[in-house]
Amino acid sequence: MPEQSVSSSHGKVRLPGLDPEVTPMIGLGLSVTGILLGLRPRLAPWSLALTALTALLYRDPERTTPEAAGAFFAPTDGVVTGVGETYEHRFLHTDAVQLSIESSPLDVPVQRSPVAGTVAYLERVAGAYRPLWELHGAPPEQRECQYIGILAECGPVLLAVSVGPLARRIACRVSVGDQVGAGARLTTVRFGARVELLVPRDVIEWLPAPGDRLRAGVSTVGRMAPL
């Protein structure tokens, strides 16, 4: 079905490429800009710039995930910061490859499923927050984190989504038992996030290198290793 210029989801009006939550704010910002153009023209650019910044932070574009058998796709927009190995005890219960990705406050704030499968595990770990005016906020190990375990054709896959230094909330869009496709929306974290993709060591091959930039649901980050 062709994308509509304005659509409604669960009673909310959705502007193309934006989260439905931001529609009222965009409308208000444009209205204020229009009023200022008539009353205080010099202030109108400030109102328009603030509205544009709000739209930037609330991006949620439609994306088409390539049809590629056995592929793992990037779970978030951002830059690869590390590739390593660890023992994963929450869901995989085995030695795992760990791909770490950092999303900046200006990246699209939506995290997506790297594979098709069934959501089989959810765990929220509360974080220790600090005031926003503290530049670095809580250290990484003390930030709020959402774990999402997916049972895929290749086996179990785990995502660990944690908030960035400026973020305060993770919005989880799935429940245990949900069927998700590759590239399906899983969580939303605004103002930056850290995402770890953990896959059993003998399941995945050829991961990206540190410094590579990825697009959620589009960039391929690995393929299922041959049996």
Residue pairs with C-beta under 8 A, 6 or more apart in sequence:
3 16
3 62
4 16
5 16
6 13
6 14
6 15
6 16
7 13
7 14
8 14
9 20
10 20
12 20
12 21
12 23
13 20
13 23
14 20
14 23
15 22
15 23
15 26
16 62
17 59
17 60
17 61
17 62
18 26
18 55
18 58
18 59
18 60
19 58
19 59
19 60
19 188
21 58
22 54
22 55
22 58
25 51
25 54
25 58
26 51
26 54
26 55
29 47
29 48
29 50
29 51
29 54
30 51
32 47
33 44
33 47
33 48
33 51
36 43
36 44
36 47
37 44
56 106
57 105
57 106
57 109
57 190
57 191
58 109
58 190
59 108
59 109
59 110
60 108
60 109
60 110
60 185
60 188
61 108
63 112
63 183
63 215
63 216
63 217
63 218
64 183
64 218
65 73
65 112
65 181
65 182
65 183
65 217
65 218
66 73
66 218
66 220
68 220
70 154
70 223
70 224
71 182
71 220
71 222
71 223
71 224
72 114
72 115
72 157
72 197
72 199
72 204
72 220
72 221
72 222
72 223
72 224
73 112
73 113
73 114
73 115
73 182
73 183
73 216
73 217
73 218
73 219
73 220
73 221
74 101
74 112
74 114
74 214
74 215
74 216
74 217
74 218
74 219
74 220
74 221
75 101
75 111
75 112
75 113
75 114
75 159
75 161
75 186
75 195
75 197
75 216
76 101
76 103
76 107
76 110
76 111
76 112
76 161
76 193
76 195
76 214
76 216
77 103
77 107
77 108
77 214
77 215
77 216
78 101
78 102
78 103
78 104
78 107
78 193
78 195
78 213
78 214
79 101
79 102
79 104
79 211
79 212
79 213
79 214
80 99
80 100
80 101
80 208
80 209
80 210
80 211
80 212
80 213
80 214
81 100
81 101
81 102
81 210
82 98
82 99
82 100
82 210
83 97
83 98
83 99
83 100
83 207
83 208
83 209
83 210
84 97
84 98
84 100
85 95
85 96
85 97
85 98
85 201
86 95
86 96
86 98
86 198
87 94
87 95
87 96
88 94
88 95
88 96
88 98
88 158
88 198
90 121
90 123
90 147
90 149
90 158
91 120
91 121
91 147
91 149
91 156
91 158
92 149
92 156
92 158
92 198
92 199
92 200
94 200
94 201
95 200
95 201
96 158
96 198
96 199
96 200
96 201
97 198
97 199
97 200
97 201
97 204
97 207
98 196
98 197
98 198
99 196
99 197
99 198
99 199
99 207
99 208
99 221
99 222
100 194
100 195
100 196
101 194
101 195
101 196
101 197
101 214
102 164
102 192
102 193
102 194
103 109
103 164
103 189
103 192
103 193
103 194
103 195
104 164
104 192
105 164
105 166
105 190
105 191
105 192
107 192
108 216
109 188
109 189
109 190
109 191
109 193
110 185
110 187
110 188
110 216
111 159
111 161
111 185
111 186
111 187
111 188
111 189
111 193
111 195
111 216
112 183
112 184
112 185
112 186
112 216
112 217
113 150
113 159
113 180
113 181
113 182
113 183
113 184
113 185
113 186
113 217
114 150
114 157
114 159
114 182
114 197
114 221
115 150
115 152
115 153
115 154
115 157
115 182
116 152
116 153
116 180
116 181
116 182
117 150
117 151
117 152
117 153
117 157
117 179
117 180
118 150
118 151
118 177
118 178
118 179
118 180
119 148
119 149
119 150
119 174
119 175
119 176
119 177
119 178
119 179
119 180
120 149
120 150
120 151
120 156
120 176
120 177
121 147
121 148
121 149
121 158
121 176
122 146
122 147
122 148
122 149
122 172
122 174
122 175
122 176
123 146
123 147
124 144
124 145
124 146
124 147
124 170
124 172
125 144
125 145
125 146
125 147
126 144
127 138
127 142
127 143
127 144
127 145
127 162
127 163
128 138
128 142
128 143
129 137
129 138
129 144
129 168
130 137
130 138
132 166
135 165
136 165
137 143
137 164
137 165
137 166
138 165
140 162
140 194
143 162
143 163
143 164
143 167
143 194
144 162
144 163
144 168
144 169
144 170
145 160
145 161
145 162
145 163
145 170
146 160
146 161
146 162
146 170
146 172
146 187
147 158
147 159
147 160
147 161
148 158
148 159
148 161
148 172
148 174
148 186
148 187
149 156
149 157
149 158
149 159
150 156
150 157
150 158
150 159
150 180
151 157
153 224
154 199
154 203
154 204
154 224
155 200
155 203
156 200
157 197
157 198
157 199
158 197
158 198
158 199
159 186
159 195
159 196
159 197
159 198
160 195
160 196
160 198
161 170
161 186
161 187
161 189
161 193
161 194
161 195
162 170
162 193
162 194
162 195
162 196
163 169
163 170
163 189
163 191
163 192
163 193
163 194
164 189
164 191
164 192
164 193
164 194
165 192
166 191
166 192
167 189
167 190
167 191
167 192
167 193
168 191
169 189
169 190
170 187
170 188
170 189
170 193
171 187
171 188
171 189
172 186
172 187
173 185
173 186
173 187
173 188
174 180
174 184
174 186
180 186
182 217
183 216
183 217
183 218
184 217
197 221
199 222
202 225
203 224
203 225
204 222
204 223
204 224
204 225
205 222
205 223
205 224
205 225
206 222
206 223
207 221
207 222
208 214
208 219
208 221
208 222
214 221
